[in-house]
Amino acid sequence: MSIILRRAAVHILTFLTRVGRTLTGRKGLPAQPLFRSFGLYRGIYIGGIAMKESTGWEMHPDGDEVLTLISGQFDVILDEVGAERTISLTPGMGALVPRGVWHRMIIHVPGELLFLTPGDTTEHRPL
């Protein structure tokens, strides 16, 4: 039941965000690969996503990103000053990705991830 409520909340927030952006004349969500249907609240993208595959590198220059694993098993790899640090996540665990730090996710068991990502200036680089 709680997954249904979480998904409903994401859909409601997304709908309200679209209405607000339309009324204020702002264009749609930025062309980020994972930001297709997430809500924007005070400059922070909030959403939940089903993750099945590991990701490439990304970086958020506008602020820290907060990640919480709902289900599955993931590793968050942080590229900190040329050295990689791994944060292993199981359901209920979270990670803080500092502003400007390149990071990626390795998916060991597919699952759902809740995220709060600052701004719409996410940068990407290949593996």
N, C-alpha and C positions, 0 to 999 in steps of 0.2 A: 504494500500500500504506500509506503513512504517514497518508493521510486516513482510511482504514478504522481504523487503530489509534487515531487521535485521537478519532474518533467512538465507538469502543468504550470508550475511557477515560472519555469524558463520560457514556455510559450506565451504566457501572459505578459511577462516582462518584455519579451521580444516584440509582441504586438504593440504594447504601449510605447516602446522606443520608436518603432516605425511611425506611429501616429505623430509622436512629438517631433520627429525629424521632418516629417512631411509638413506639419504646421509651421515649423520654423524655417522651411526652405532648404534644409540641409539634405544633401544627397544621401544615397543608401550607405550601407556599411562598406568599409574599405575592402579592397580586393585581397584579403588575406585568405590563405587556403582553408583555414579552420573556422573562420568567422562568418559562416553563411547564415546562421540563424540565432545569434546570441544577442543578449540585451546590453545596452550601453547605459550606465548609471554614473553620473558625475565624472565622466571621462574614463571610466573603468569598464572593460568588457567583462560580463559575468555570464558564465554558462557551464553547462555540463556536456561532455562529449564522450561518445563510445570510441575507445581507442583499440584498434586491432593490429596496427603496424607501428613499428618504431619510426621515429621522426628524424628529420635532418636538424641542423643547427638553427637556432633562432636567438634573437636578442631584443630586449625591450629597453630603449633609451629613455622612456618617460617615467620609469619607476619600477619598484619591486613587483614581482609577480607572485601570487599566492596559489599554491596547488594543493588540493586535497583529493586523495584517492578514495573513491566510493566502493569500487570492486576491482578485482584483478591483482596483478603484481607487476610493478613498473620500477625501473631505475631511472632517476634523473641524473644526467651527467652534466656537471658544471665545468666549463673551461676557465679556470681561475689562474690568471697570470701564467699561461702556458702549461699548467699542470691540471689534470682532470681530477675532479672529486665526484664520487658517486653517493647519491642518497637513495637508498632502497625503500620503496613504499609498499605497504600492504594496506588493506582496507582500513580507513579511519585515520591513517597517517597523512601528514602534510609536509610541504617543503616551501621554503621561501627562496625565490631566485632573485638575487640582488640586481638592481638596475645596471644595465650595461654588460652583464655577464652572459656570454654565449652558453647555450644549454641545449640539450636534446633529451629525448626519452627512448629508452629501450623497453619494449613491451615483452615481458616474460609470459604473462597470462593476460589475455585481453580483458578489458574492463571499462569502467566509467570514471572519468576524471572531472572534478569541479575546479574551475579556475577563475581567478580575478586578475585580469591583465590590463595594465595601465596604457591608456592612449591607443592610437591607431597607427603607430609608426614602427611596428614590429619589423625587424630586418631578418633576412634569411641568408644562409650560405650552405653550399653543398657539403656532404660528408667528406 
